[in-house]
Amino acid sequence: MSRHADDPSGLRRTLRRLPALAGDLPVLDPASLPADPVTAFLRWLEEALDAGVPEPHAVTVSTVDGAGRPSSRVVVLKDVDEQGRWVFATDRRSGKARDLGTNPAVALSSYWQPQGRQVRVTGTAVALDADECAADFLARSPASRAAAFATRPGEPLPDVATLHVALARARQHVDAHPDAVLADWVVYAVVPEAVELWQGSGTRAHQRVVYARDGDGWSRTLVWP
Ligand SMILES: Cc1cc2nc3c(=O)[nH]c(=O)nc-3n(C[C@H](O)[C@H](O)[C@H](O)COP(=O)(O)O)c2cc1C
């Protein structure tokens, strides 16, 4: 039983007392930002990597379905490619892929807690061609490939034992056929329309800089937090 289940005001007290944006956060000098948001994002990602931030490539992806219902989930960022697109991969049968099939509008957000930094990318997701999806699939570990073969995303699972049996079977399949590719594996590249860098501050003088597509280049605007 949760220690807050019978004491909602205790939960509110606990949440209110939790610090956010504590610690020694970097200060953003907007003038020092590069002209394009990809370089800016990569600079912050590298700083997160150098600082040992756990899983700095975990990115929240938000989509909307045909009825306009939104949903979010975390994926792994696989690349920011030469065309300046944010790349992630998933199963074509998943909810997010279904959403993107009817509405390719997408938002991504990264949060690097120790630095109090958030980046939001909004844009359009494009599915890469079959060869690129296959290459990405084959670059995954045998365990990850087996998990992809075993699963039926979002379908009811009768019990956990069934999952373990399916994983073991799929692992045998992957070991016997190391070139086997899951036809449902899909890689999406998100073409950004806007990228916002947000630098939190302990004094609450947070800073936001919004890059927006402007012809072949980018505009860059400092906005109120
Ligand atoms: C750290 C982390 C990384 C994940 N990476 C991926 C990923 O790269 N691709 C993916 O399809 N799901 C990934 N997942 C699982 C998704 O969050 C999600 O549960 C799953 O894709 C089904 O989502 P959907 O039904 O909304 O499409 C990851 C979850 C976590 C917590």
Ligand as a Chemical Component Dictionary entry (heavy atoms), coordinates in Angstrom:
data_LIG
# 
_chem_comp.id                   LIG 
_chem_comp.type                 NON-POLYMER 
_chem_comp.pdbx_formal_charge   0 
_chem_comp.three_letter_code    LIG 
# 
loop_
_chem_comp_atom.comp_id 
_chem_comp_atom.atom_id 
_chem_comp_atom.alt_atom_id 
_chem_comp_atom.type_symbol 
_chem_comp_atom.charge 
_chem_comp_atom.model_Cartn_x 
_chem_comp_atom.model_Cartn_y 
_chem_comp_atom.model_Cartn_z 
_chem_comp_atom.pdbx_ordinal 
LIG C1  C1  C 0 14.253 4.412 -21.739 1  
LIG C2  C2  C 0 13.237 3.840 -22.697 2  
LIG C3  C3  C 0 13.579 3.641 -24.012 3  
LIG C4  C4  C 0 12.650 3.126 -24.918 4  
LIG N1  N1  N 0 13.002 3.024 -26.224 5  
LIG C5  C5  C 0 12.075 2.657 -27.132 6  
LIG C6  C6  C 0 12.380 2.718 -28.535 7  
LIG O1  O1  O 0 13.477 3.135 -28.959 8  
LIG N2  N2  N 0 11.411 2.328 -29.400 9  
LIG C7  C7  C 0 10.173 1.897 -28.969 10 
LIG O2  O2  O 0 9.345  1.558 -29.824 11 
LIG N3  N3  N 0 9.850  1.847 -27.662 12 
LIG C8  C8  C 0 10.770 2.227 -26.731 13 
LIG N4  N4  N 0 10.447 2.229 -25.390 14 
LIG C9  C9  C 0 9.085  1.763 -24.996 15 
LIG C10 C10 C 0 8.067  2.885 -25.264 16 
LIG O3  O3  O 0 8.175  3.881 -24.260 17 
LIG C11 C11 C 0 6.617  2.401 -25.333 18 
LIG O4  O4  O 0 6.261  1.762 -24.127 19 
LIG C12 C12 C 0 6.353  1.432 -26.486 20 
LIG O5  O5  O 0 7.080  1.807 -27.636 21 
LIG C13 C13 C 0 4.866  1.374 -26.832 22 
LIG O6  O6  O 0 4.406  2.681 -27.047 23 
LIG P1  P1  P 0 3.100  3.060 -27.901 24 
LIG O7  O7  O 0 2.102  1.986 -27.673 25 
LIG O8  O8  O 0 2.682  4.370 -27.375 26 
LIG O9  O9  O 0 3.517  3.123 -29.343 27 
LIG C14 C14 C 0 11.345 2.751 -24.466 28 
LIG C15 C15 C 0 11.004 2.971 -23.133 29 
LIG C16 C16 C 0 11.931 3.525 -22.264 30 
LIG C17 C17 C 0 11.507 3.803 -20.842 31 
# 
loop_
_chem_comp_bond.comp_id 
_chem_comp_bond.atom_id_1 
_chem_comp_bond.atom_id_2 
_chem_comp_bond.value_order 
_chem_comp_bond.pdbx_ordinal 
LIG C1  C2  SING 1  
LIG C2  C3  SING 2  
LIG C2  C16 DOUB 3  
LIG C3  C4  DOUB 4  
LIG C4  N1  SING 5  
LIG C4  C14 SING 6  
LIG N1  C5  DOUB 7  
LIG C5  C6  SING 8  
LIG C5  C8  SING 9  
LIG C6  O1  DOUB 10 
LIG C6  N2  SING 11 
LIG N2  C7  SING 12 
LIG C7  O2  DOUB 13 
LIG C7  N3  SING 14 
LIG N3  C8  DOUB 15 
LIG C8  N4  SING 16 
LIG N4  C9  SING 17 
LIG N4  C14 SING 18 
LIG C9  C10 SING 19 
LIG C10 O3  SING 20 
LIG C10 C11 SING 21 
LIG C11 O4  SING 22 
LIG C11 C12 SING 23 
LIG C12 O5  SING 24 
LIG C12 C13 SING 25 
LIG C13 O6  SING 26 
LIG O6  P1  SING 27 
LIG P1  O7  DOUB 28 
LIG P1  O8  SING 29 
LIG P1  O9  SING 30 
LIG C14 C15 DOUB 31 
LIG C15 C16 SING 32 
LIG C16 C17 SING 33 
# 
